[in-house]
Amino acid sequence: MPTTTASTPVIDLRQVTKTYGNGKLEVTALTTVDLLVERGEFVAIMGPSGSGKSTLMNIIGCLDVPTRGRFSLDGVDVRTLDEAALAQVRLRKIGFVFQSFNLIPRTTALSNVELPLIYAGVKPKDRQARALAALDAVGLADRADHGPSELSGGQQQRAAVARALVSDPALLLADEPTGNLDSASTAEMMALFARLNAEGRTVVVITHEDEVASYATRVVRLRDGRVQSDERRSRPSGTGNGTAAHSFSEVAS
């Protein structure tokens, strides 16, 4: 993969169009979308049902590819990559957080967080050190030996965030991450994302909730497959001190 620098955009979409089907059955989900996300931004992508936000999330997450246009993720042009190469990009450059926590039952939080490192071929001793550091970063160091059934919904989602962070990805990509949480846990989760962003993490959240989007410093709204608005905001007070992001790849060194 190419070497990236601090000036390399994490997300660079140029005139991206996505269609499904063909002929009379062709449906256009995205139309000539331009989106540039710089390193260290916190972006909320919003839109009603059918606006194209899920399609855009799939393209950003390298789960789908544009029909037309260009997409580079952290300096990697994904248009010509085969499925094996795309899988490596997803593994190394994107930390996914979903609405459903997707934790493995009857397995400890520590083991769940270690999973991406197993796929990446990291040695067991280093895996454990990095997973413990990730759990500590989300406030779950004292729950490392607990299984999902022993954790609250908010704690399960924090474990999922730790799993997303453990590979030190270029992008933290969250799809409706508070959809299964109560209001108190939602506030805690979004404050966590804001703090991680203040420490230097690039965060993109897909949401339909204004409350969730209020934590972001930039809100992109989609309608009918096009960018309707792109608004930048000042950082909400009390969300962090802007220090450099911690690299979990260095924990065991």
N, C-alpha and C positions, 0 to 999 in steps of 0.2 A: 504494500500500500504506500502511496506517496507520503512524504514527510509534510506535516502541517505546521503552521506557525500561528501565533496569536492573532494575526490579521486574517487568517483563513476563515471565511464564514462557516458556521456549523451546518446551516441549511441554505441552499442556493437553488431555488426553483425559477426557471425562466420559461415563460410561455407554455406552461404545462397544461395539457389537455388529456382527459381520460374519458374514453368511450367504451361502452359495452355493447355486444351484439353487432349486427351489421344490417345494411339496407333499411327496410322499413322498421325493423326491430331495434335499430341503433338508439342507444340512450347515452346522452352526454352528461357525465357526473361532474366534471371540472372543465372549465373553458379558459384557456390562456391565463393561467394563474402565475403571477410573479410573487415570490416571497423570499426575502433575504433575512436570515436570523444570524446575528453576530454572536461570537463567543461571550457568554456571561449574561445573555438576555433571559428574561422570564416572560414568555408569550402565552397568552390564552387564545385558543382558536374556538370561536363560537359560531352558532348558526342553528336555525330550526331544522327539524327533520327534513331530509331531502336537499339540504343546502350544499352537501358535498364534503362536510367536515370529516366524516368517517373515511371517505375515499382519500382525502388529503392525508389523514393520519396514516393510512395504509401505505401510501407512497413515501411519506417521510420516514416511516418505520421499515422501509425496504421489504414490506409484505406484498407489495404490488409495484408495477412499473408504469410510467406514463405512456399513453398512446402516442403522444407527440410532445415535444419540448425537451428541456434539459433539466436534470436534477443531480446535484453534487451534494454529498454528505461528508462534511469534514474533509473536503478536498478530493473525495473519491467520486468520480463520475460513474454512477451506478447503471447507466443505460446499457452498457455492453457486458455487464457481469452475468455469469451463469448462476444457477441456483446455489451451487456450492459456495461460490464467492460471495453471493448475497448473504448466505447464512453466516459467513465469517464476519461480514460487515455488521450484521445484526448483533452478533455475539460480542464483538470488540468495541463497537462505537455507539451502541444504543442500550440504555437501561430502560426496560419497559415496566410500567406500572399500570395494571388494569383494574376495572371496577370490581371484578371477582378477584380475590387475593391470589388464587392459583398456588397455594402452598400445598406441599405433599403431606397428606394425613399421616399420623403415627410416625412422624419424623420431626426431630427438634428444629427449632428456629435456626440454630447454627448450621445444621445439615442443609436446610433449605437455602440458606444464604450462600453456602459453599458450592451449590450446584453449578452455576455458570463457570466457576473456576475448574471444576472437574472436566467440563466440556472443553475448556481451554488448555487442559493438560498441565495445570499448576500442581506442584508437589504438595502432598498432604499437609506437611508442617506449615508451608507458606499459605495454603488455603485457609487453615484454621486461624492464623494470625490476621489475615485480611478480612475474613468473615467476622471475627470478633470486633475488629476495628469498625467495620460497617455497622454492626449492631450497636456499638457504642455511639456512633454518629447519629443514630436515630433514637437514642435513649432506651435501648433494649438489652444492654449488656447483662443485666441481671435476669433476663428471660432466655438466655441462650440455650438452656437445656430444656425449655418448655416446648411441648408440641402445640400445633395450631388450636386444638380443642381446649387448651389451657390458657389461651390468649383471648382478650376481647377483640371485637372487630377492629378497633383503632390500632391495637397492638399487632394484629395480623397484617394490616396494611403497612404499618411501619416496618415489619419484617420483610414485606414485599419490596418496600423502598430500599432497604438495606441490600437485598438481593440484586436490585437494579444498579446500585452504586458500587458493588464489590469489584466489578471489572474496570472501574475508573473510566466510564464511557464518556464520549464527547457530548452526548445528549441524553438527558433524562426525559423520556416521553411517557406521559400519563394520559390514559384514556378514561374519562369520567371516574377519576380515582376516589371520589367521595360518594359515589352512587349507592354504596351499601353501608354508609356510616350515618350515625345520628348527628345532630347539629354540633354538639360539643366535640365529637371526634373529627368532624369536618373542619372545624376551626383549628384544632391541633394539627391535623394533617397539612392544611394549607400553610399554617405558620411554619411547619417543618420545610415545606417546599420553598417558602420565602427565605428561610434561613440558609438553606443549601445554596440558593441562588445568590444570596448576599456573600457567601463564601467563595463564589466564582463559578458555580455550576450553571450550565445552560439548561433551562427547563422549558418544555412545551407541554401545556395541558389542554386537552380537548374537553370542552364542557358546554353545557347549555345553561349553567347556573350563573347568574350575575354575582352572587355571593362568592363563588369560587374564583371567578375572573377578577374580582376586586383585589386579589392578592398579587396579580401580575403587574408588570410594569409596561406591558404592551398588550393590546387586545385587537385581534384580527377577526372581523366578522364576515362570514360567507353568506351569500344568498344566491340560489339558483346556479351554483357551481362557479361563482365569481367572487372575488374579493370586493365586498361592499364598502368596508372601511378598515382603516389601520390606524389605531390611536395609541400614542405613547403617553405614559403616565409617570409621575414621580413615584419613587419607592415609598410604600406605606411605612410610617414610623415604627421603630421597634422590631424590625425584621432581620437585623443583622448588622455587622460592622464592615462588610465589604472586604474582608481578608481573603487571601488566596485560597482556592479550593485545595483540600487535602487529597493527596493521591494514595489510594489504597494499594497501588502496585509497589509503593515504597515502604509499606509497613514492615514487611519481613526482611528488608534489606539491612 
